[in-house]
Protein backbone atom coordinates (compact mmCIF):
# COMPACT_ATOMS: atom_id res chain seq x y z
CA UNK A 1 0.00 0.00 0.00
CA UNK A 2 1.09 3.60 -0.67
CA UNK A 3 0.71 6.32 1.98
CA UNK A 4 0.78 9.99 0.93
CA UNK A 5 1.29 12.87 3.36
CA UNK A 6 -1.11 15.57 2.18
CA UNK A 7 -0.71 19.27 2.95
CA UNK A 8 -3.72 21.55 2.72
CA UNK A 9 -4.69 25.09 1.81
CA UNK A 10 -7.92 26.95 1.09
CA UNK A 11 -8.56 24.69 -1.91
CA UNK A 12 -8.29 21.49 0.14
CA UNK A 13 -5.27 19.39 -0.82
CA UNK A 14 -2.65 21.80 -2.13
CA UNK A 15 -1.35 21.52 -5.69
CA UNK A 16 1.91 19.73 -4.89
CA UNK A 17 0.04 17.16 -2.78
CA UNK A 18 -2.40 16.52 -5.63
CA UNK A 19 0.55 16.09 -7.97
CA UNK A 20 2.09 13.63 -5.49
CA UNK A 21 -1.11 11.58 -5.35
CA UNK A 22 -1.16 11.50 -9.16
CA UNK A 23 2.45 10.26 -9.10
CA UNK A 24 1.48 7.65 -6.48
CA UNK A 25 -1.43 6.54 -8.65
CA UNK A 26 0.93 5.94 -11.58
CA UNK A 27 3.17 3.92 -9.27
CA UNK A 28 0.15 1.98 -8.00
CA UNK A 29 -0.89 1.10 -11.55
CA UNK A 30 2.62 -0.15 -12.33
CA UNK A 31 2.46 -2.32 -9.20
CA UNK A 32 -0.88 -3.92 -9.99
CA UNK A 33 -3.24 -1.40 -8.43
CA UNK A 34 -2.24 -1.30 -4.75
CA UNK A 35 -4.42 1.02 -2.63
CA UNK A 36 -3.46 4.63 -1.93
CA UNK A 37 -4.21 6.18 1.47
CA UNK A 38 -3.65 9.77 2.56
CA UNK A 39 -2.69 11.21 5.93
CA UNK A 40 -3.53 14.80 6.91
CA UNK A 41 -2.46 16.30 10.21
CA UNK A 42 -3.94 18.93 12.51
CA UNK A 43 -6.64 21.53 11.93
CA UNK A 44 -7.94 21.72 8.38
CA UNK A 45 -8.74 24.89 6.41
CA UNK A 46 -11.75 23.15 4.82
CA UNK A 47 -14.34 20.71 6.22
CA UNK A 48 -12.93 17.20 6.56
CA UNK A 49 -15.77 15.77 4.47
CA UNK A 50 -14.97 18.18 1.64
CA UNK A 51 -11.28 17.25 1.71
CA UNK A 52 -12.13 13.55 1.79
CA UNK A 53 -14.43 13.93 -1.21
CA UNK A 54 -11.70 15.77 -3.12
CA UNK A 55 -9.10 13.11 -2.34
CA UNK A 56 -11.53 10.35 -3.30
CA UNK A 57 -11.76 11.95 -6.75
CA UNK A 58 -7.99 11.44 -7.00
CA UNK A 59 -8.35 7.74 -6.21
CA UNK A 60 -7.58 7.79 -2.48
CA UNK A 61 -9.07 4.95 -0.43
CA UNK A 62 -8.82 6.13 3.20
CA UNK A 63 -8.02 9.59 4.53
CA UNK A 64 -6.37 9.33 7.96
CA UNK A 65 -6.99 12.61 9.82
CA UNK A 66 -4.58 12.99 12.73
CA UNK A 67 -5.88 15.20 15.55
CA UNK A 68 -4.98 16.02 19.13
CA UNK A 69 -3.27 18.71 21.18
CA UNK A 70 0.14 17.54 19.99
CA UNK A 71 -0.81 18.49 16.45
CA UNK A 72 -2.33 21.91 17.10
CA UNK A 73 0.92 23.38 15.75
CA UNK A 74 3.43 22.11 13.22
CA UNK A 75 6.44 20.17 14.40
CA UNK A 76 8.63 18.04 12.17
CA UNK A 77 9.19 15.32 14.76
CA UNK A 78 5.58 15.17 15.96
CA UNK A 79 4.24 15.02 12.41
CA UNK A 80 6.72 12.27 11.60
CA UNK A 81 5.55 10.37 14.69
CA UNK A 82 1.98 10.59 13.39
CA UNK A 83 2.95 9.39 9.90
CA UNK A 84 4.90 6.50 11.41
CA UNK A 85 1.84 5.53 13.45
CA UNK A 86 -0.44 5.54 10.39
CA UNK A 87 2.17 3.70 8.37
CA UNK A 88 2.39 0.94 10.97
CA UNK A 89 -1.41 0.62 11.06
CA UNK A 90 -1.79 0.43 7.29
CA UNK A 91 1.32 -1.59 6.55
CA UNK A 92 2.32 0.79 3.76
CA UNK A 93 5.36 -0.26 1.76
CA UNK A 94 5.73 3.22 0.22
CA UNK A 95 5.51 6.56 2.05
CA UNK A 96 5.70 9.73 -0.01
CA UNK A 97 5.02 13.47 0.20
CA UNK A 98 5.40 16.57 -1.91
CA UNK A 99 8.86 18.10 -2.15
CA UNK A 100 7.93 21.03 0.11
CA UNK A 101 9.85 22.19 3.20
CA UNK A 102 7.41 20.29 5.43
CA UNK A 103 7.31 17.23 3.23
CA UNK A 104 11.11 17.08 3.21
CA UNK A 105 11.45 17.53 6.96
CA UNK A 106 8.76 15.07 7.97
CA UNK A 107 9.93 12.30 5.65
CA UNK A 108 13.55 12.83 6.67
CA UNK A 109 12.51 12.23 10.28
CA UNK A 110 10.50 9.17 9.24
CA UNK A 111 13.35 7.67 7.20
CA UNK A 112 15.77 8.16 10.09
CA UNK A 113 13.39 6.44 12.51
CA UNK A 114 12.90 3.49 10.19
CA UNK A 115 16.59 3.27 9.31
CA UNK A 116 16.00 3.54 5.56
CA UNK A 117 17.21 5.87 2.83
CA UNK A 118 15.09 8.78 1.61
CA UNK A 119 15.06 10.07 -1.96
CA UNK A 120 14.27 13.78 -2.30
CA UNK A 121 12.78 15.53 -5.33
CA UNK A 122 11.86 12.45 -7.34
CA UNK A 123 10.61 13.13 -10.87
CA UNK A 124 9.97 9.59 -12.17
CA UNK A 125 10.36 5.91 -11.38
CA UNK A 126 11.78 3.02 -13.36
CA UNK A 127 11.92 -0.62 -12.35
CA UNK A 128 9.95 -1.95 -9.41
CA UNK A 129 12.28 -4.82 -8.52
CA UNK A 130 14.48 -3.25 -7.39
CA UNK A 131 12.46 -0.07 -7.00
CA UNK A 132 14.38 2.64 -8.85
CA UNK A 133 13.59 6.36 -8.91
CA UNK A 134 15.07 9.33 -10.75
CA UNK A 135 15.54 12.48 -8.71
CA UNK A 136 16.83 16.02 -9.13
CA UNK A 137 20.17 16.89 -7.54
CA UNK A 138 22.55 19.90 -7.71
CA UNK A 139 19.63 22.29 -7.76
CA UNK A 140 17.93 20.37 -10.55
CA UNK A 141 20.96 20.60 -12.88
CA UNK A 142 21.56 16.83 -12.68
CA UNK A 143 19.28 13.80 -12.61
CA UNK A 144 20.34 10.85 -10.47
CA UNK A 145 19.00 7.30 -10.32
CA UNK A 146 18.55 5.89 -6.84
CA UNK A 147 17.55 2.40 -5.75
CA UNK A 148 15.14 2.19 -2.80
CA UNK A 149 15.41 -1.50 -1.93
CA UNK A 150 14.38 -1.18 1.74
CA UNK A 151 10.86 -0.95 3.09
CA UNK A 152 9.17 1.33 3.50
CA UNK A 153 10.42 3.13 0.40
CA UNK A 154 10.48 6.82 1.38
CA UNK A 155 10.65 9.70 -1.09
CA UNK A 156 9.35 13.16 -1.89
CA UNK A 157 8.05 14.16 -5.31
CA UNK A 158 9.44 17.30 -6.94
CA UNK A 159 6.89 20.02 -7.60
CA UNK A 160 5.36 19.80 -11.09
CA UNK A 161 7.09 16.47 -11.83
CA UNK A 162 3.66 15.35 -12.99
CA UNK A 163 0.44 17.22 -13.68
CA UNK A 164 -2.22 16.78 -11.02
CA UNK A 165 -5.25 14.97 -12.45
CA UNK A 166 -8.29 13.23 -10.94
CA UNK A 167 -8.53 9.47 -11.24
CA UNK A 168 -10.75 7.70 -13.77
CA UNK A 169 -12.22 5.69 -10.90
CA UNK A 170 -12.99 7.32 -7.56
CA UNK A 171 -11.51 5.95 -4.37
CA UNK A 172 -13.61 4.95 -1.40
CA UNK A 173 -12.81 8.20 0.38
CA UNK A 174 -13.36 6.90 3.89
CA UNK A 175 -12.47 9.30 6.71
CA UNK A 176 -10.48 7.66 9.51
CA UNK A 177 -9.86 9.64 12.72
CA UNK A 178 -6.46 9.08 14.33
CA UNK A 179 -5.25 10.36 17.69
CA UNK A 180 -1.83 8.77 18.31
CA UNK A 181 0.28 9.14 21.40
CA UNK A 182 3.32 11.35 20.96
CA UNK A 183 6.55 11.12 22.91
CA UNK A 184 7.40 14.27 24.86
CA UNK A 185 10.73 14.45 23.06
CA UNK A 186 8.88 14.91 19.78
CA UNK A 187 7.30 18.11 21.06
CA UNK A 188 10.52 19.93 21.91
CA UNK A 189 10.65 21.80 18.58
CA UNK A 190 7.28 23.15 17.46
CA UNK A 191 5.85 26.27 15.88
CA UNK A 192 4.61 28.33 18.83
CA UNK A 193 3.68 31.54 17.01
CA UNK A 194 3.62 32.93 13.51
CA UNK A 195 3.11 36.23 11.75
CA UNK A 196 1.28 36.70 8.46
CA UNK A 197 3.84 36.15 5.70
CA UNK A 198 5.08 39.05 3.66
CA UNK A 199 3.79 39.17 0.13
CA UNK A 200 5.64 36.59 -1.99
CA UNK A 201 6.19 38.64 -5.12
CA UNK A 202 7.72 35.61 -6.86
CA UNK A 203 4.70 33.38 -6.20
CA UNK A 204 3.25 33.88 -9.67
CA UNK A 205 6.60 33.09 -11.25
CA UNK A 206 7.03 29.85 -9.31
CA UNK A 207 3.59 28.53 -10.27
CA UNK A 208 3.38 29.94 -13.81
CA UNK A 209 2.76 27.52 -16.66
CA UNK A 210 4.51 29.84 -19.14
CA UNK A 211 7.59 31.92 -18.31
CA UNK A 212 9.39 34.34 -20.62
CA UNK A 213 12.99 34.76 -19.49
CA UNK A 214 15.32 37.65 -20.27
CA UNK A 215 19.08 37.91 -19.87
CA UNK A 216 21.87 40.32 -20.66
CA UNK A 217 20.79 40.17 -24.30
CA UNK A 218 17.80 42.36 -23.44
CA UNK A 219 20.26 45.25 -23.62
CA UNK A 220 18.97 47.62 -20.98
CA UNK A 221 16.26 48.54 -18.50
CA UNK A 222 14.20 50.19 -21.23
CA UNK A 223 14.39 47.27 -23.65
CA UNK A 224 11.72 45.00 -22.16
CA UNK A 225 8.59 46.20 -23.99
CA UNK A 226 8.53 43.38 -26.56
CA UNK A 227 9.34 40.78 -23.90
CA UNK A 228 6.54 42.05 -21.68
CA UNK A 229 4.15 41.97 -24.63
CA UNK A 230 5.09 38.34 -25.35
CA UNK A 231 4.57 37.54 -21.68
CA UNK A 232 1.09 39.05 -21.83
CA UNK A 233 0.19 37.30 -25.09
CA UNK A 234 1.17 33.94 -23.59
CA UNK A 235 -0.58 34.70 -20.29
CA UNK A 236 2.70 34.04 -18.54
CA UNK A 237 5.18 35.60 -16.13
CA UNK A 238 8.45 37.40 -16.80
CA UNK A 239 11.63 36.00 -15.28
CA UNK A 240 15.21 37.22 -15.59
CA UNK A 241 18.79 36.09 -15.07
CA UNK A 242 20.98 37.20 -12.19
CA UNK A 243 22.92 39.69 -14.29
CA UNK A 244 19.69 41.52 -15.17
CA UNK A 245 18.89 42.12 -11.50
CA UNK A 246 22.53 42.92 -10.68
CA UNK A 247 22.47 45.64 -13.32
CA UNK A 248 19.26 47.00 -11.85
CA UNK A 249 17.22 46.44 -15.01
CA UNK A 250 14.52 44.41 -13.25
CA UNK A 251 13.58 43.68 -9.58
CA UNK A 252 15.13 40.76 -7.74
CA UNK A 253 11.84 38.88 -7.23
CA UNK A 254 11.84 38.16 -10.98
CA UNK A 255 15.22 36.38 -10.83
CA UNK A 256 15.36 32.71 -11.85
CA UNK A 257 18.24 30.57 -10.66
CA UNK A 258 20.12 29.13 -7.74
CA UNK A 259 19.75 32.36 -5.78
CA UNK A 260 16.33 33.20 -7.20
CA UNK A 261 13.14 31.30 -7.98
CA UNK A 262 13.06 27.73 -9.24
CA UNK A 263 10.41 27.30 -11.89
CA UNK A 264 8.70 24.32 -13.51
CA UNK A 265 6.56 25.77 -16.32
CA UNK A 266 5.16 23.93 -19.30
CA UNK A 267 7.03 26.39 -21.52
CA UNK A 268 10.10 28.50 -20.80
CA UNK A 269 11.12 31.01 -23.49
CA UNK A 270 14.70 32.00 -22.66
CA UNK A 271 15.62 35.20 -24.49
CA UNK A 272 19.21 36.41 -24.56
CA UNK A 273 20.22 34.13 -21.68
CA UNK A 274 23.55 32.30 -21.91
CA UNK A 275 22.44 29.57 -19.50
CA UNK A 276 25.08 29.49 -16.79
CA UNK A 277 24.80 26.61 -14.32
CA UNK A 278 23.32 28.91 -11.65
CA UNK A 279 20.46 29.90 -13.97
CA UNK A 280 19.99 26.34 -15.21
CA UNK A 281 19.47 25.23 -11.60
CA UNK A 282 16.34 27.38 -11.56
CA UNK A 283 14.79 26.41 -14.90
CA UNK A 284 15.86 22.83 -15.65
CA UNK A 285 12.47 21.46 -14.56
CA UNK A 286 10.68 23.26 -17.40
CA UNK A 287 8.88 20.76 -19.61
CA UNK A 288 9.75 22.59 -22.84
CA UNK A 289 12.47 25.20 -23.35
CA UNK A 290 12.71 27.54 -26.35
CA UNK A 291 15.96 29.50 -26.49
CA UNK A 292 16.38 32.71 -28.49
CA UNK A 293 20.03 33.73 -28.69
CA UNK A 294 22.58 35.14 -31.10
CA UNK A 295 25.15 32.58 -29.87
CA UNK A 296 24.52 29.13 -31.31
CA UNK A 297 27.04 27.68 -28.84
CA UNK A 298 25.45 29.13 -25.68
CA UNK A 299 24.72 26.50 -22.98
CA UNK A 300 21.02 27.44 -22.98
CA UNK A 301 20.82 26.79 -26.73
CA UNK A 302 22.48 23.39 -26.41
CA UNK A 303 20.16 22.36 -23.59
CA UNK A 304 16.94 23.74 -25.06
CA UNK A 305 14.36 21.60 -26.83
CA UNK A 306 14.07 24.24 -29.56
CA UNK A 307 16.24 27.22 -30.46
CA UNK A 308 16.09 30.28 -32.68
CA UNK A 309 19.47 31.81 -33.49
CA UNK A 310 18.98 35.53 -33.80
CA UNK A 311 18.60 38.86 -32.05
CA UNK A 312 15.75 38.71 -29.55
CA UNK A 313 14.77 42.26 -30.51
CA UNK A 314 14.04 40.99 -34.02
CA UNK A 315 12.70 37.53 -33.15
CA UNK A 316 10.37 38.41 -30.26
CA UNK A 317 8.47 41.18 -32.12
CA UNK A 318 7.99 38.76 -35.04
CA UNK A 319 6.58 36.15 -32.66
CA UNK A 320 4.26 38.73 -31.12
CA UNK A 321 2.93 39.79 -34.51
CA UNK A 322 2.36 36.19 -35.57
CA UNK A 323 0.46 35.40 -32.38
CA UNK A 324 -1.72 38.46 -32.88
CA UNK A 325 -2.28 37.60 -36.56
CA UNK A 326 -3.38 34.05 -35.73
CA UNK A 327 -5.75 35.34 -33.10
CA UNK A 328 -7.31 37.60 -35.68
C-alpha positions in Angstrom: 0.0 0.0 0.0 1.1 3.6 -0.7 0.7 6.3 2.0 0.8 10.0 0.9 1.3 12.9 3.4 -1.1 15.6 2.2 -0.7 19.3 2.9 -3.7 21.6 2.7 -4.7 25.1 1.8 -7.9 27.0 1.1 -8.6 24.7 -1.9 -8.3 21.5 0.1 -5.3 19.4 -0.8 -2.6 21.8 -2.1 -1.4 21.5 -5.7 1.9 19.7 -4.9 0.0 17.2 -2.8 -2.4 16.5 -5.6 0.6 16.1 -8.0 2.1 13.6 -5.5 -1.1 11.6 -5.4 -1.2 11.5 -9.2 2.5 10.3 -9.1 1.5 7.6 -6.5 -1.4 6.5 -8.7 0.9 5.9 -11.6 3.2 3.9 -9.3 0.2 2.0 -8.0 -0.9 1.1 -11.5 2.6 -0.2 -12.3 2.5 -2.3 -9.2 -0.9 -3.9 -10.0 -3.2 -1.4 -8.4 -2.2 -1.3 -4.8 -4.4 1.0 -2.6 -3.5 4.6 -1.9 -4.2 6.2 1.5 -3.6 9.8 2.6 -2.7 11.2 5.9 -3.5 14.8 6.9 -2.5 16.3 10.2 -3.9 18.9 12.5 -6.6 21.5 11.9 -7.9 21.7 8.4 -8.7 24.9 6.4 -11.7 23.2 4.8 -14.3 20.7 6.2 -12.9 17.2 6.6 -15.8 15.8 4.5 -15.0 18.2 1.6 -11.3 17.2 1.7 -12.1 13.6 1.8 -14.4 13.9 -1.2 -11.7 15.8 -3.1 -9.1 13.1 -2.3 -11.5 10.4 -3.3 -11.8 12.0 -6.7 -8.0 11.4 -7.0 -8.3 7.7 -6.2 -7.6 7.8 -2.5 -9.1 4.9 -0.4 -8.8 6.1 3.2 -8.0 9.6 4.5 -6.4 9.3 8.0 -7.0 12.6 9.8 -4.6 13.0 12.7 -5.9 15.2 15.5 -5.0 16.0 19.1 -3.3 18.7 21.2 0.1 17.5 20.0 -0.8 18.5 16.4 -2.3 21.9 17.1 0.9 23.4 15.8 3.4 22.1 13.2 6.4 20.2 14.4 8.6 18.0 12.2 9.2 15.3 14.8 5.6 15.2 16.0 4.2 15.0 12.4 6.7 12.3 11.6 5.5 10.4 14.7 2.0 10.6 13.4 2.9 9.4 9.9 4.9 6.5 11.4 1.8 5.5 13.4 -0.4 5.5 10.4 2.2 3.7 8.4 2.4 0.9 11.0 -1.4 0.6 11.1 -1.8 0.4 7.3 1.3 -1.6 6.5 2.3 0.8 3.8 5.4 -0.3 1.8 5.7 3.2 0.2 5.5 6.6 2.0 5.7 9.7 0.0 5.0 13.5 0.2 5.4 16.6 -1.9 8.9 18.1 -2.1 7.9 21.0 0.1 9.8 22.2 3.2 7.4 20.3 5.4 7.3 17.2 3.2 11.1 17.1 3.2 11.5 17.5 7.0 8.8 15.1 8.0 9.9 12.3 5.7 13.6 12.8 6.7 12.5 12.2 10.3 10.5 9.2 9.2 13.4 7.7 7.2 15.8 8.2 10.1 13.4 6.4 12.5 12.9 3.5 10.2 16.6 3.3 9.3 16.0 3.5 5.6 17.2 5.9 2.8 15.1 8.8 1.6 15.1 10.1 -2.0 14.3 13.8 -2.3 12.8 15.5 -5.3 11.9 12.4 -7.3 10.6 13.1 -10.9 10.0 9.6 -12.2 10.4 5.9 -11.4 11.8 3.0 -13.4 11.9 -0.6 -12.4 10.0 -2.0 -9.4 12.3 -4.8 -8.5 14.5 -3.3 -7.4 12.5 -0.1 -7.0 14.4 2.6 -8.9 13.6 6.4 -8.9 15.1 9.3 -10.7 15.5 12.5 -8.7 16.8 16.0 -9.1 20.2 16.9 -7.5 22.5 19.9 -7.7 19.6 22.3 -7.8 17.9 20.4 -10.6 21.0 20.6 -12.9 21.6 16.8 -12.7 19.3 13.8 -12.6 20.3 10.9 -10.5 19.0 7.3 -10.3 18.6 5.9 -6.8 17.6 2.4 -5.8 15.1 2.2 -2.8 15.4 -1.5 -1.9 14.4 -1.2 1.7 10.9 -0.9 3.1 9.2 1.3 3.5 10.4 3.1 0.4 10.5 6.8 1.4 10.7 9.7 -1.1 9.4 13.2 -1.9 8.0 14.2 -5.3 9.4 17.3 -6.9 6.9 20.0 -7.6 5.4 19.8 -11.1 7.1 16.5 -11.8 3.7 15.3 -13.0 0.4 17.2 -13.7 -2.2 16.8 -11.0 -5.3 15.0 -12.4 -8.3 13.2 -10.9 -8.5 9.5 -11.2 -10.8 7.7 -13.8 -12.2 5.7 -10.9 -13.0 7.3 -7.6 -11.5 6.0 -4.4 -13.6 4.9 -1.4 -12.8 8.2 0.4 -13.4 6.9 3.9 -12.5 9.3 6.7 -10.5 7.7 9.5 -9.9 9.6 12.7 -6.5 9.1 14.3 -5.2 10.4 17.7 -1.8 8.8 18.3 0.3 9.1 21.4 3.3 11.4 21.0 6.5 11.1 22.9 7.4 14.3 24.9 10.7 14.5 23.1 8.9 14.9 19.8 7.3 18.1 21.1 10.5 19.9 21.9 10.6 21.8 18.6 7.3 23.1 17.5 5.8 26.3 15.9 4.6 28.3 18.8 3.7 31.5 17.0 3.6 32.9 13.5 3.1 36.2 11.8 1.3 36.7 8.5 3.8 36.1 5.7 5.1 39.1 3.7 3.8 39.2 0.1 5.6 36.6 -2.0 6.2 38.6 -5.1 7.7 35.6 -6.9 4.7 33.4 -6.2 3.2 33.9 -9.7 6.6 33.1 -11.3 7.0 29.8 -9.3 3.6 28.5 -10.3 3.4 29.9 -13.8 2.8 27.5 -16.7 4.5 29.8 -19.1 7.6 31.9 -18.3 9.4 34.3 -20.6 13.0 34.8 -19.5 15.3 37.6 -20.3 19.1 37.9 -19.9 21.9 40.3 -20.7 20.8 40.2 -24.3 17.8 42.4 -23.4 20.3 45.2 -23.6 19.0 47.6 -21.0 16.3 48.5 -18.5 14.2 50.2 -21.2 14.4 47.3 -23.7 11.7 45.0 -22.2 8.6 46.2 -24.0 8.5 43.4 -26.6 9.3 40.8 -23.9 6.5 42.0 -21.7 4.2 42.0 -24.6 5.1 38.3 -25.3 4.6 37.5 -21.7 1.1 39.1 -21.8 0.2 37.3 -25.1 1.2 33.9 -23.6 -0.6 34.7 -20.3 2.7 34.0 -18.5 5.2 35.6 -16.1 8.5 37.4 -16.8 11.6 36.0 -15.3 15.2 37.2 -15.6 18.8 36.1 -15.1 21.0 37.2 -12.2 22.9 39.7 -14.3 19.7 41.5 -15.2 18.9 42.1 -11.5 22.5 42.9 -10.7 22.5 45.6 -13.3 19.3 47.0 -11.9 17.2 46.4 -15.0 14.5 44.4 -13.3 13.6 43.7 -9.6 15.1 40.8 -7.7 11.8 38.9 -7.2 11.8 38.2 -11.0 15.2 36.4 -10.8 15.4 32.7 -11.8 18.2 30.6 -10.7 20.1 29.1 -7.7 19.8 32.4 -5.8 16.3 33.2 -7.2 13.1 31.3 -8.0 13.1 27.7 -9.2 10.4 27.3 -11.9 8.7 24.3 -13.5 6.6 25.8 -16.3 5.2 23.9 -19.3 7.0 26.4 -21.5 10.1 28.5 -20.8 11.1 31.0 -23.5 14.7 32.0 -22.7 15.6 35.2 -24.5 19.2 36.4 -24.6 20.2 34.1 -21.7 23.6 32.3 -21.9 22.4 29.6 -19.5 25.1 29.5 -16.8 24.8 26.6 -14.3 23.3 28.9 -11.7 20.5 29.9 -14.0 20.0 26.3 -15.2 19.5 25.2 -11.6 16.3 27.4 -11.6 14.8 26.4 -14.9 15.9 22.8 -15.6 12.5 21.5 -14.6 10.7 23.3 -17.4 8.9 20.8 -19.6 9.7 22.6 -22.8 12.5 25.2 -23.3 12.7 27.5 -26.4 16.0 29.5 -26.5 16.4 32.7 -28.5 20.0 33.7 -28.7 22.6 35.1 -31.1 25.2 32.6 -29.9 24.5 29.1 -31.3 27.0 27.7 -28.8 25.5 29.1 -25.7 24.7 26.5 -23.0 21.0 27.4 -23.0 20.8 26.8 -26.7 22.5 23.4 -26.4 20.2 22.4 -23.6 16.9 23.7 -25.1 14.4 21.6 -26.8 14.1 24.2 -29.6 16.2 27.2 -30.5 16.1 30.3 -32.7 19.5 31.8 -33.5 19.0 35.5 -33.8 18.6 38.9 -32.1 15.7 38.7 -29.6 14.8 42.3 -30.5 14.0 41.0 -34.0 12.7 37.5 -33.2 10.4 38.4 -30.3 8.5 41.2 -32.1 8.0 38.8 -35.0 6.6 36.1 -32.7 4.3 38.7 -31.1 2.9 39.8 -34.5 2.4 36.2 -35.6 0.5 35.4 -32.4 -1.7 38.5 -32.9 -2.3 37.6 -36.6 -3.4 34.1 -35.7 -5.7 35.3 -33.1 -7.3 37.6 -35.7 
